[in-house]
């Protein structure tokens, strides 16, 4: 007889589970957070590194948040067939790609609605982020992407596909360009704005041109493009071959701390003007956005900037129909006498992948506790529940405390002497507590901060049977709660005792 098939177990998953195109079998909303992936609890380098940190092969709306992902042979995070809605946020992704896929985050397949936000991506062997022929667009925002390319000279962020948004990131210390947009496959409408760049071996933004598809073109970029001279270049260059802005001059003479900068860009595009602090090359990294202006229908733009003489400037242009351009060559701001002052050089940063220090927590000193001396009881006449003038003065003191400290709450415990039945005394104690509460309400104390609790004859002050003992039994006691640091000294007063 033939042996049963190897998958004949009743626990074998049904065949439709393996049909990747079926969306109804896709895991949804998986959350991976607050893990150490790739490093042991001792925080030492592992004896045997893992292959990958997280592989999202076929999932929607997965969340990878607040993890340390370090020391993997391959990528820290890699996707496969489907990763729509993938959210990668607040992770420390350090030192991955040691012996395999070198890129820290490598996304392919369908990634519609995905986002990579607020991560530290540092010290990995290839690109910090590599989008390889994805279907759908991703948002890359608020990340610190630095000191990557430790084994391969690659762009910090390499983008294939269209409609990605790359904004508000710090991208630096990379042996390659900052952001590269591929020419093949067709990659358009990628907006790259409000980022800061530093210490790059290449352009801040590099658009591959002329359909270049060599090995270097899929790793680093091809350098500055010539101005677009044909509509055919729209199809053979990343981001539709949008032209980089051109300044009217490589030098502008300032007046005090202001200078007027003029130039040309694609008509209708928005021009982001940047400060450049590494001015030793024609294309220094775009360090900080100064302002944004619009190019007119004729392509002309002008901006009045408040920058000191000796500053160096560049610009990029963005058009939603095509995307963001490469940067303009650097222009210098001269002093009024035509000289170029030398500004202090930027501070030299020591390479580090440590996350920024958390903000110092200022511990407010605890306030000195308030010490209050408050009466804790009032007394009543025999078989009576009305408030005497002497008791009213006591209640006025309690009302004053309740109004001054609105967080205090109050229980009013009603009591009687032992004479009469238990039922009668329980009702009498309730009337006494209620009378005290009504008086306090009349003085402005909110009713929701008070509760009456009748005890009847069950909690006498003493076992004596004298007129004085009975007078002490006929009372309402006040119990303060939720003191919040208020030190209250309770006083058992007898100024309002009413003897028979």
Buried (B, 14 or more C-beta within 10 A) or exposed (E): EEEEEEEEEEEEEEEEEEEBEEEEBBEEEBEBEEBEBBBEEEEEEEEEBBBBBBBBEBBBBBBBBBBBBBBBBBBBBBBBBBBBBBBBBBBBBBBBBBEBBBBBBBBBBBBBBBBBBBBBBBBBBBBBBBBBEBEBBBBBBBBBBBBBBBEBBBBBBBBBBBBBBBBBBBBBBBBBBBBBBBBBEBBBBBBBBBBBBBBBEBBBBBBBBBEBEEEEBBBBBBEBBEEBEEEEBBEBBBBBBBBBBBBEEEEBBBEEEEBEBEBBBBEBBBBBBBBBBBBEEEBBBBBEBBEBBEBEEEBEBEBEBEBBBBBBBBBBBBBEEBBBBBBBBBBBBBBEEEEBEEBEEEEEEEEEBEEEEEEEEEEEEEEEEEEBEBBBBBBBBBBBBEBBEBBEEBBEBBBBBBBEBEEBBBBBBBBBBBEBEEEBBBBBBBBBBBBBBEBBBEBEBEEEBBBBBBBBBEBBBEEEEEEEBBBBBBBBBBEBEEBEEBEBEBEEBEEBBBEE
